[in-house]
């Protein structure tokens, strides 16, 4: 995936109110950028660290800048959660995740379950539930000692998604959780049990009930985000 516009480098001043961040640009100007990430973004919000923003010229937009990339030490990290779905979709369509290959079409943001939308719905032919695969995508930014950890904050919504996926499996369909790791210094994906132990329990239960789990690692740069490797999902 290539960025639609040239990203603008700046220096992070602070993140606040969850969806806002103040950034100092190279010309000295101070801008407020939208932060499209609901997590704590541990390691990615150090004041004085380098960040990259995209700019929009859409009329009426309150904050024309969007925070795209953070730096965790020397590692560039893609923090825009909205990009994760597209990255996962590109990998699936290109056949680089063979476990989820062979479907005729991919639909986005399809209503399912009680009050959810599935990120990607893979569909084959016919009305048999087995011809469909429900794919939930999670963006992972937290890395520790070579491990990509999710979530980085307590997430009741994430646990609900796992339950919805289990229900799809019970109904005869396939269901998969795909963790999109937008950093290259991690070699496996794990549930962040010390941050949200209930999510770890829910993930392990979902895997035992037939929900599939996959990790995808991406290399992030100011020009593009590129698939680099599959990662094992470790739930010991």
Backbone as JSON, one array per atom type, in Angstrom:
{
  "sequence": "XXXXXXXXXXXXXXXXXXXXXXXXXXXXXXXXXXXXXXXXXXXXXXXXXXXXXXXXXXXXXXXXXXXXXXXXXXXXXXXXXXXXXXXXXXXXXXXXXXXXXXXXXXXXXXXXXXXXXXXXXXXXXXXXXXXXXXXXXXXXXXXXXXXXXXXXXXXXXXXXXXXXXXXXXXXXXXXXXXXXXXXXXXXXXXXXXXXXXXXXXXXXXXXXXXXXXXXXXXXXXXXXXXXXXXXXXXXX",
  "N": [[0.84, -1.18, 0.0], [0.66, 2.11, -0.97], [1.07, 5.44, 0.2], [-1.39, 7.93, -0.35], [-0.76, 10.61, -0.55], [2.18, 12.68, -0.15], [3.84, 12.16, 2.86], [4.2, 14.19, 5.8], [6.84, 15.11, 7.8], [7.28, 15.51, 11.32], [7.65, 16.63, 14.73], [6.65, 15.08, 17.66], [4.7, 16.68, 20.06], [2.7, 16.29, 22.08], [0.24, 13.8, 22.85], [-3.28, 13.83, 23.29], [-6.6, 13.78, 24.73], [-7.24, 11.44, 23.5], [-7.87, 11.26, 20.65], [-6.36, 13.28, 19.51], [-3.35, 15.06, 18.66], [-0.56, 17.14, 19.21], [1.76, 18.52, 17.01], [4.97, 19.55, 15.99], [6.01, 21.03, 13.09], [8.53, 20.99, 10.45], [8.94, 23.62, 9.62], [8.55, 25.03, 11.87], [5.96, 25.54, 12.65], [3.05, 24.82, 14.64], [0.82, 22.17, 14.7], [-2.38, 20.57, 15.02], [-3.15, 17.24, 14.98], [-5.34, 14.69, 13.82], [-5.76, 11.64, 15.54], [-5.95, 8.49, 14.62], [-6.5, 6.13, 16.36], [-7.55, 4.14, 18.95], [-6.27, 3.0, 21.05], [-3.76, 2.81, 23.72], [-1.3, 3.2, 22.67], [1.34, 2.51, 23.51], [4.77, 3.27, 23.87], [4.79, 4.7, 21.55], [4.23, 7.35, 21.84], [6.06, 9.19, 22.76], [7.1, 12.33, 23.78], [8.85, 14.52, 21.63], [9.64, 12.63, 19.82], [9.97, 11.44, 16.41], [7.41, 11.84, 13.99], [5.0, 11.13, 11.38], [2.76, 12.72, 9.19], [-0.3, 12.73, 7.32], [-1.92, 14.92, 4.98], [-5.0, 16.54, 4.38], [-7.06, 18.12, 1.98], [-9.72, 18.45, 2.15], [-12.69, 20.28, 2.19], [-13.96, 22.0, 5.06], [-13.04, 20.26, 6.98], [-12.09, 19.78, 10.31], [-9.61, 19.14, 11.46], [-7.07, 19.04, 9.42], [-4.79, 17.46, 9.28], [-3.55, 14.11, 9.66], [-2.36, 11.72, 11.84], [-0.09, 9.32, 10.9], [2.26, 7.68, 11.11], [4.32, 6.62, 13.75], [7.26, 6.77, 15.85], [9.07, 4.34, 17.55], [11.63, 4.34, 19.36], [14.1, 3.44, 17.13], [12.37, 2.25, 15.42], [9.84, 2.37, 12.96], [6.37, 2.8, 13.18], [3.18, 1.93, 12.14], [0.34, 3.61, 12.95], [-2.25, 4.08, 12.25], [-5.28, 2.82, 12.55], [-7.32, 2.45, 10.72], [-6.11, 1.74, 8.38], [-5.4, -0.88, 8.57], [-7.34, -2.8, 7.79], [-7.35, -2.54, 4.99], [-4.73, -3.29, 4.4], [-4.71, -5.99, 5.24], [-6.65, -6.98, 3.49], [-5.4, -6.61, 0.99], [-3.28, -8.44, 1.16], [-4.69, -10.86, 1.35], [-6.16, -10.92, -1.08], [-4.06, -10.99, -2.88], [-3.2, -13.53, -2.53], [-1.3, -14.16, -0.63], [-1.73, -15.06, 1.83], [-2.35, -18.04, 2.08], [-4.15, -19.67, 3.5], [-6.52, -18.3, 3.56], [-7.26, -18.07, 0.96], [-8.89, -18.42, -2.3], [-11.54, -17.59, -2.36], [-14.36, -16.01, -3.98], [-15.09, -13.33, -3.83], [-14.58, -10.29, -1.91], [-16.07, -8.59, 0.7], [-16.61, -5.52, 2.45], [-17.02, -4.3, 5.79], [-19.51, -5.53, 6.65], [-22.67, -6.05, 8.04], [-23.26, -8.18, 10.82], [-23.99, -10.83, 13.16], [-25.08, -9.73, 16.42], [-24.77, -6.92, 16.93], [-22.73, -5.96, 15.3], [-20.15, -5.21, 12.84], [-18.48, -6.93, 10.36], [-15.06, -6.86, 9.49], [-13.95, -7.87, 7.06], [-15.6, -9.84, 4.7], [-15.34, -12.88, 3.3], [-16.4, -14.52, 0.43], [-17.68, -17.4, -1.16], [-19.22, -19.51, -3.63], [-22.77, -20.1, -3.68], [-25.25, -20.61, -1.03], [-24.51, -21.85, 1.26], [-23.4, -21.73, 4.59], [-20.75, -22.52, 4.98], [-19.41, -21.56, 2.82], [-18.55, -19.07, 3.37], [-16.33, -16.78, 4.99], [-15.64, -15.1, 7.88], [-13.83, -12.31, 8.68], [-12.06, -10.72, 11.09], [-10.13, -7.87, 11.74], [-7.28, -6.69, 13.43], [-5.29, -3.97, 14.41], [-1.91, -3.84, 15.33], [0.28, -2.25, 17.43], [1.96, -2.35, 19.61], [5.07, -3.43, 20.7], [7.24, -5.7, 22.3], [10.26, -6.98, 23.28], [10.56, -8.49, 20.89], [8.03, -9.44, 20.56], [4.78, -9.02, 19.33], [2.12, -7.44, 20.77], [-1.29, -7.65, 21.66], [-4.33, -6.68, 23.18], [-3.4, -3.12, 23.56], [-4.7, -1.82, 25.47], [-7.45, -2.17, 27.72], [-10.15, -3.9, 26.26], [-13.35, -4.21, 25.79], [-14.9, -4.28, 23.54], [-13.3, -5.68, 21.75], [-13.39, -8.23, 22.89], [-16.07, -8.8, 22.52], [-16.15, -9.01, 19.74], [-14.71, -11.37, 19.35], [-16.48, -13.22, 20.48], [-18.62, -12.97, 18.7], [-17.42, -14.02, 16.39], [-17.06, -16.66, 17.19], [-19.72, -17.46, 17.26], [-20.3, -17.43, 14.53], [-18.78, -19.58, 13.63], [-20.07, -21.64, 14.98], [-22.4, -21.59, 13.54], [-21.67, -22.74, 11.22], [-19.97, -21.47, 9.43], [-16.71, -20.23, 8.4], [-14.34, -18.48, 10.46], [-12.07, -15.87, 11.21], [-9.38, -14.33, 12.95], [-7.31, -11.7, 12.27], [-4.22, -10.37, 12.86], [-2.7, -7.42, 12.3], [0.45, -6.39, 12.13], [2.13, -3.55, 12.33], [5.0, -3.05, 12.27], [8.48, -3.94, 12.2], [10.06, -5.26, 14.04], [9.15, -7.45, 15.4], [8.49, -10.92, 15.99], [6.53, -12.71, 16.55], [3.06, -13.01, 17.47], [1.17, -12.23, 20.33], [-1.37, -12.52, 22.88], [-1.92, -9.73, 25.0], [-1.65, -10.38, 27.98], [-1.06, -9.25, 30.47], [-2.11, -6.74, 30.25], [-4.81, -6.88, 29.42], [-6.23, -9.35, 30.67], [-8.66, -10.68, 30.37], [-9.23, -10.48, 27.67], [-7.24, -12.14, 26.65], [-8.1, -14.62, 27.65], [-10.55, -14.84, 26.28], [-9.66, -14.9, 23.62], [-8.2, -17.31, 23.53], [-10.26, -19.13, 24.08], [-11.85, -18.72, 21.82], [-10.14, -19.64, 19.78], [-9.97, -22.34, 20.49], [-12.55, -23.09, 19.92], [-12.64, -23.08, 17.19], [-12.22, -20.74, 15.75], [-9.98, -19.13, 13.58], [-6.56, -17.97, 13.71], [-4.27, -15.47, 12.71], [-1.13, -13.89, 12.03], [0.2, -10.99, 10.56], [2.97, -9.32, 9.31], [4.2, -6.05, 8.68], [6.27, -3.77, 6.9], [6.98, -0.46, 7.56], [7.17, 2.7, 6.03], [7.8, 6.19, 5.18], [6.69, 6.38, 2.66], [5.32, 4.08, 1.92], [3.51, 1.1, 2.98], [4.41, -2.14, 3.44], [3.86, -5.61, 2.98], [5.64, -8.03, 4.83], [6.04, -10.5, 6.19], [4.53, -13.56, 7.45], [3.4, -14.1, 10.77], [3.65, -16.2, 13.62], [0.91, -16.97, 15.79], [1.0, -16.99, 19.15], [-0.19, -18.57, 21.94], [0.44, -19.66, 24.47]],
  "CA": [[0.0, 0.0, 0.0], [1.37, 3.37, -1.03], [0.29, 6.56, 0.69], [-1.98, 8.71, -1.44], [-0.06, 11.89, -0.61], [3.48, 12.67, 0.52], [3.7, 12.4, 4.29], [4.92, 15.33, 6.34], [7.51, 14.76, 9.05], [7.23, 16.49, 12.39], [8.08, 16.19, 16.06], [5.49, 14.98, 18.54], [4.69, 17.47, 21.29], [1.95, 15.48, 23.02], [-1.05, 13.24, 22.46], [-4.25, 14.12, 24.34], [-8.01, 13.54, 24.39], [-7.22, 10.19, 22.74], [-7.88, 11.38, 19.2], [-5.66, 14.49, 19.08], [-1.93, 15.17, 18.98], [0.1, 18.36, 18.75], [3.0, 18.17, 16.3], [5.75, 20.67, 15.48], [6.51, 20.74, 11.75], [9.9, 21.44, 10.19], [9.0, 25.08, 9.49], [8.32, 25.61, 13.18], [4.54, 25.7, 12.95], [2.43, 23.82, 15.51], [-0.46, 21.74, 14.16], [-3.1, 19.52, 15.75], [-3.46, 16.15, 14.05], [-6.26, 13.62, 14.23], [-5.06, 10.4, 15.88], [-6.92, 7.41, 14.35], [-6.14, 4.95, 17.13], [-8.21, 4.24, 20.25], [-5.46, 2.36, 22.07], [-2.84, 3.64, 24.5], [-0.13, 3.42, 21.81], [2.53, 2.48, 24.35], [6.02, 3.34, 23.14], [4.66, 5.49, 20.32], [3.76, 8.7, 22.14], [7.1, 9.89, 23.5], [7.32, 13.7, 23.3], [10.13, 14.72, 20.98], [9.9, 11.6, 18.81], [9.58, 11.76, 15.04], [6.13, 11.33, 13.51], [4.68, 11.51, 10.01], [1.35, 13.05, 9.05], [-0.88, 12.99, 6.0], [-2.69, 16.16, 4.96], [-6.19, 16.5, 3.54], [-7.58, 19.44, 1.59], [-11.18, 18.36, 2.11], [-13.29, 21.47, 2.8], [-14.73, 21.84, 6.28], [-12.44, 19.32, 7.94], [-11.58, 20.54, 11.45], [-8.18, 18.87, 11.6], [-6.65, 18.52, 8.11], [-3.67, 16.52, 9.4], [-3.81, 12.82, 10.3], [-1.14, 11.02, 12.28], [0.02, 8.03, 10.21], [3.4, 6.87, 11.54], [5.04, 7.02, 14.96], [8.55, 6.1, 16.0], [9.34, 3.71, 18.85], [13.06, 4.24, 19.18], [14.45, 3.49, 15.71], [11.35, 1.51, 14.67], [8.67, 3.1, 12.48], [5.16, 2.05, 13.52], [1.95, 2.44, 11.55], [-0.64, 3.68, 14.05], [-3.58, 4.34, 11.69], [-6.01, 1.55, 12.58], [-8.15, 2.32, 9.54], [-5.33, 1.18, 7.27], [-5.17, -2.31, 8.79], [-8.26, -3.59, 6.97], [-6.89, -2.52, 3.6], [-3.51, -4.08, 4.32], [-5.09, -7.4, 5.3], [-7.36, -7.31, 2.25], [-4.43, -6.71, -0.11], [-2.55, -9.69, 1.32], [-5.6, -11.96, 1.04], [-6.46, -10.92, -2.51], [-2.83, -11.36, -3.6], [-2.91, -14.93, -2.28], [-0.11, -14.29, 0.22], [-2.18, -15.78, 3.02], [-3.03, -19.15, 1.4], [-5.23, -20.22, 4.32], [-7.75, -17.56, 3.28], [-7.36, -17.89, -0.49], [-9.87, -19.22, -3.03], [-12.89, -17.03, -2.34], [-14.66, -15.27, -5.2], [-15.14, -11.88, -3.62], [-14.38, -9.77, -0.57], [-16.92, -7.46, 1.03], [-16.12, -4.8, 3.62], [-17.93, -3.7, 6.76], [-20.82, -6.17, 6.49], [-23.35, -6.29, 9.32], [-23.43, -9.59, 11.19], [-24.15, -11.01, 14.6], [-26.1, -8.95, 17.11], [-24.62, -5.48, 16.71], [-21.36, -5.8, 14.83], [-19.81, -5.22, 11.42], [-17.25, -7.68, 10.14], [-14.15, -6.07, 8.68], [-13.91, -8.45, 5.72], [-16.38, -11.06, 4.52], [-14.91, -13.61, 2.11], [-17.56, -15.29, -0.03], [-17.59, -18.29, -2.29], [-20.49, -19.68, -4.32], [-23.83, -20.76, -2.96], [-25.74, -20.04, 0.22], [-24.04, -22.63, 2.39], [-22.54, -20.94, 5.48], [-19.35, -22.93, 4.84], [-18.82, -20.82, 1.7], [-18.2, -17.73, 3.84], [-15.34, -16.65, 6.06], [-15.74, -13.8, 8.54], [-12.46, -11.94, 9.05], [-11.89, -9.54, 11.93], [-8.75, -7.38, 11.63], [-6.83, -5.84, 14.53], [-4.0, -3.33, 14.2], [-1.04, -4.04, 16.48], [1.4, -1.3, 17.47], [2.8, -2.57, 20.78], [6.09, -4.46, 20.57], [8.13, -5.87, 23.46], [11.16, -8.14, 23.22], [10.29, -9.28, 19.71], [6.65, -9.92, 20.56], [3.71, -8.07, 19.04], [1.13, -7.7, 21.8], [-2.62, -7.04, 21.49], [-4.46, -5.24, 22.94], [-2.55, -2.28, 24.41], [-5.61, -1.25, 26.46], [-8.6, -3.06, 27.94], [-11.09, -3.75, 25.14], [-14.59, -5.0, 25.83], [-15.33, -4.42, 22.15], [-12.53, -6.77, 21.16], [-13.91, -9.5, 23.39], [-17.35, -9.03, 21.86], [-15.87, -9.47, 18.38], [-14.33, -12.79, 19.43], [-17.7, -13.99, 20.72], [-19.37, -12.98, 17.44], [-16.75, -14.96, 15.5], [-17.4, -18.01, 17.66], [-21.09, -17.75, 16.82], [-20.27, -17.74, 13.1], [-18.27, -20.94, 13.51], [-21.15, -22.51, 15.43], [-23.41, -21.61, 12.49], [-21.17, -23.49, 10.07], [-19.07, -20.68, 8.6], [-15.36, -20.03, 8.91], [-14.1, -17.17, 11.07], [-10.63, -15.7, 11.44], [-8.85, -13.11, 13.53], [-6.04, -11.37, 11.62], [-3.5, -9.32, 13.56], [-1.84, -6.68, 11.38], [1.55, -5.83, 12.92], [2.76, -2.52, 11.51], [6.37, -2.81, 12.73], [9.26, -5.07, 11.72], [10.91, -5.82, 15.08], [8.42, -8.5, 16.11], [8.58, -12.22, 15.33], [5.34, -13.49, 16.88], [1.94, -12.25, 18.04], [0.66, -12.82, 21.56], [-2.31, -11.69, 23.63], [-1.28, -8.95, 26.06], [-2.35, -10.85, 29.17], [-0.87, -8.36, 31.62], [-2.89, -5.53, 30.03], [-6.23, -7.26, 29.41], [-6.27, -10.82, 30.8], [-9.94, -11.2, 29.88], [-9.12, -10.66, 26.22], [-6.45, -13.34, 26.43], [-8.98, -15.77, 27.88], [-11.53, -14.88, 25.19], [-8.97, -15.32, 22.4], [-7.9, -18.74, 23.62], [-11.52, -19.85, 23.95], [-12.27, -18.64, 20.42], [-9.29, -20.54, 19.0], [-10.38, -23.72, 20.79], [-13.86, -23.33, 19.3], [-12.54, -23.15, 15.73], [-11.83, -19.47, 15.12], [-8.59, -19.19, 13.14], [-5.79, -16.8, 14.07], [-3.13, -15.24, 11.83], [-0.37, -12.67, 12.21], [0.82, -10.46, 9.35], [3.9, -8.24, 9.64], [4.38, -5.07, 7.61], [7.34, -2.78, 7.02], [6.39, 0.87, 7.42], [8.06, 3.79, 5.63], [7.01, 7.39, 4.87], [6.1, 6.32, 1.32], [4.45, 2.92, 1.72], [3.46, 0.03, 3.99], [4.58, -3.32, 2.6], [3.82, -6.9, 3.66], [6.98, -8.6, 4.92], [6.07, -11.9, 6.63], [3.52, -14.08, 8.36], [3.91, -14.31, 12.12], [2.85, -17.17, 14.39], [0.11, -16.51, 16.93], [1.4, -17.82, 20.28], [-1.12, -18.39, 23.06], [0.79, -20.56, 25.56]],
  "C": [[0.87, 1.24, 0.0], [0.48, 4.48, -0.5], [-0.16, 7.42, -0.47], [-1.28, 10.05, -1.63], [1.28, 11.75, 0.11], [3.29, 13.0, 2.0], [4.63, 13.52, 4.74], [5.53, 14.94, 7.68], [7.41, 15.89, 10.06], [7.74, 15.87, 13.68], [6.88, 16.2, 16.99], [5.69, 15.86, 19.78], [3.93, 16.7, 22.37], [0.71, 14.92, 22.34], [-2.02, 13.49, 23.61], [-5.66, 13.89, 23.8], [-8.16, 12.36, 23.43], [-7.11, 10.37, 21.24], [-7.13, 12.6, 18.67], [-4.19, 14.41, 19.47], [-1.41, 16.49, 18.43], [1.46, 17.99, 18.19], [3.66, 19.45, 15.81], [6.33, 20.27, 14.12], [7.9, 21.35, 11.56], [10.02, 22.95, 10.07], [8.72, 25.8, 10.8], [6.87, 25.77, 13.57], [4.03, 24.54, 13.8], [1.06, 23.47, 14.95], [-1.06, 20.69, 15.08], [-3.54, 18.47, 14.75], [-4.46, 15.19, 14.67], [-5.45, 12.35, 14.45], [-6.02, 9.22, 15.73], [-6.54, 6.1, 15.04], [-6.73, 5.11, 18.53], [-7.39, 3.65, 21.38], [-4.56, 3.35, 22.81], [-1.58, 3.96, 23.7], [1.16, 3.49, 22.63], [3.79, 2.43, 23.51], [5.99, 4.24, 21.94], [4.29, 6.95, 20.57], [4.78, 9.5, 22.94], [7.28, 11.31, 22.96], [8.74, 13.86, 22.76], [10.46, 13.69, 19.93], [9.4, 12.04, 17.44], [8.25, 11.1, 14.69], [5.94, 11.8, 12.07], [3.17, 11.66, 9.88], [0.96, 13.06, 7.58], [-1.73, 14.25, 6.1], [-3.85, 16.02, 3.98], [-6.63, 17.92, 3.22], [-9.1, 19.44, 1.49], [-11.79, 19.56, 2.83], [-14.07, 21.12, 4.07], [-14.15, 20.89, 7.3], [-11.77, 20.11, 9.06], [-10.08, 20.37, 11.62], [-7.68, 18.25, 10.29], [-5.5, 17.52, 8.16], [-4.1, 15.25, 10.12], [-2.48, 12.16, 10.63], [-1.13, 9.62, 11.67], [1.09, 7.11, 10.82], [4.0, 7.48, 12.8], [6.4, 6.34, 14.95], [8.69, 5.61, 17.44], [10.83, 3.41, 18.86], [13.39, 4.42, 17.7], [13.39, 2.83, 14.82], [10.21, 2.42, 14.25], [7.44, 2.21, 12.65], [3.95, 2.7, 12.88], [0.84, 2.43, 12.58], [-2.07, 3.88, 13.54], [-4.36, 3.03, 11.61], [-6.88, 1.35, 11.34], [-7.42, 1.73, 8.35], [-5.2, -0.34, 7.38], [-6.07, -3.17, 7.91], [-7.79, -3.68, 5.52], [-5.64, -3.37, 3.44], [-3.82, -5.57, 4.33], [-5.78, -7.83, 4.0], [-6.39, -7.48, 1.08], [-3.67, -8.03, -0.05], [-3.43, -10.88, 0.93], [-5.86, -12.05, -0.45], [-5.25, -11.36, -3.33], [-2.45, -12.82, -3.39], [-1.7, -15.17, -1.39], [-0.45, -14.83, 1.61], [-3.01, -16.96, 2.51], [-4.2, -19.74, 2.18], [-6.57, -19.55, 4.01], [-7.92, -17.29, 1.79], [-8.52, -18.71, -1.05], [-11.28, -18.71, -3.01], [-13.1, -16.12, -3.56], [-14.69, -13.76, -5.0], [-14.94, -11.55, -2.14], [-15.3, -8.57, -0.38], [-16.45, -6.84, 2.34], [-17.27, -4.33, 4.5], [-19.37, -4.22, 6.6], [-21.42, -6.42, 7.87], [-23.49, -7.79, 9.57], [-23.61, -9.65, 12.7], [-25.25, -10.12, 15.16], [-25.99, -7.45, 16.84], [-23.21, -5.14, 16.22], [-21.3, -5.67, 13.31], [-18.5, -5.99, 11.27], [-16.36, -6.87, 9.22], [-14.11, -6.56, 7.24], [-14.75, -9.72, 5.71], [-15.94, -11.7, 3.21], [-16.03, -14.56, 1.71], [-17.21, -16.15, -1.24], [-18.94, -18.39, -2.97], [-21.5, -20.38, -3.43], [-24.17, -20.1, -1.65], [-25.29, -20.82, 1.46], [-23.15, -21.75, 3.28], [-21.06, -21.28, 5.34], [-18.64, -22.21, 3.7], [-18.41, -19.42, 2.11], [-17.16, -17.8, 4.95], [-15.39, -15.23, 6.59], [-14.37, -13.44, 9.12], [-12.47, -10.63, 9.84], [-10.42, -9.16, 11.93], [-8.44, -6.47, 12.82], [-5.45, -5.28, 14.21], [-3.17, -3.42, 15.48], [0.13, -3.06, 16.4], [2.37, -1.58, 18.61], [3.77, -3.72, 20.54], [6.98, -4.49, 21.8], [8.95, -7.14, 23.28], [10.83, -9.07, 22.06], [8.89, -9.83, 19.61], [5.71, -8.78, 20.22], [2.54, -8.4, 19.96], [-0.17, -6.95, 21.51], [-3.53, -7.56, 22.6], [-3.48, -4.45, 23.79], [-3.4, -1.49, 25.4], [-6.77, -2.23, 26.61], [-9.65, -2.82, 26.86], [-12.27, -4.71, 25.26], [-15.1, -5.24, 24.42], [-14.58, -5.56, 21.46], [-13.01, -8.13, 21.63], [-15.25, -9.82, 22.74], [-17.14, -9.55, 20.44], [-15.49, -10.95, 18.38], [-15.55, -13.67, 19.65], [-18.53, -14.08, 19.44], [-18.74, -13.97, 16.45], [-17.04, -16.4, 15.91], [-18.8, -18.4, 17.21], [-21.14, -18.09, 15.33], [-19.77, -19.16, 12.87], [-19.35, -21.94, 13.91], [-22.23, -22.65, 14.37], [-22.92, -22.3, 11.22], [-20.24, -22.74, 9.16], [-17.64, -20.75, 9.15], [-15.27, -18.64, 9.53], [-12.63, -17.07, 11.39], [-10.35, -14.35, 12.07], [-7.48, -12.87, 12.9], [-5.43, -10.18, 12.35], [-2.5, -8.69, 12.6], [-0.79, -5.94, 12.22], [2.3, -4.84, 12.05], [4.1, -2.08, 12.12], [7.17, -4.07, 12.42], [10.09, -5.75, 12.8], [10.24, -6.91, 15.9], [8.42, -9.79, 15.3], [7.43, -13.15, 15.67], [4.3, -12.56, 17.47], [1.44, -12.99, 19.28], [-0.44, -11.94, 22.14], [-1.58, -10.99, 24.77], [-1.98, -9.25, 27.39], [-2.19, -9.93, 30.36], [-1.68, -7.08, 31.48], [-4.38, -5.83, 30.09], [-6.32, -8.79, 29.48], [-7.57, -11.42, 30.28], [-9.92, -11.38, 28.37], [-8.31, -11.91, 25.9], [-7.27, -14.6, 26.62], [-9.95, -15.94, 26.71], [-10.89, -15.35, 23.89], [-8.69, -16.81, 22.42], [-9.17, -19.58, 23.48], [-11.99, -19.86, 22.49], [-11.45, -19.59, 19.55], [-9.65, -21.98, 19.24], [-11.68, -24.08, 20.11], [-13.82, -23.28, 17.77], [-12.27, -21.85, 15.03], [-10.34, -19.56, 14.78], [-7.87, -17.89, 13.5], [-4.54, -16.67, 13.22], [-2.45, -13.93, 12.2], [0.29, -12.26, 10.9], [1.71, -9.29, 9.74], [4.14, -7.36, 8.42], [5.54, -4.14, 7.93], [6.77, -1.42, 6.67], [7.47, 1.86, 7.02], [7.2, 5.0, 5.32], [6.39, 7.39, 3.48], [5.12, 5.17, 1.15], [4.48, 2.01, 2.94], [3.42, -1.28, 3.21], [4.6, -4.59, 3.44], [5.22, -7.51, 3.65], [6.97, -10.07, 5.33], [4.81, -12.26, 7.39], [4.18, -14.31, 9.72], [3.04, -15.36, 12.82], [2.09, -16.47, 15.52], [0.37, -17.47, 18.07], [0.48, -17.53, 21.45], [-0.83, -19.37, 24.18], [0.33, -19.99, 26.89]]
}
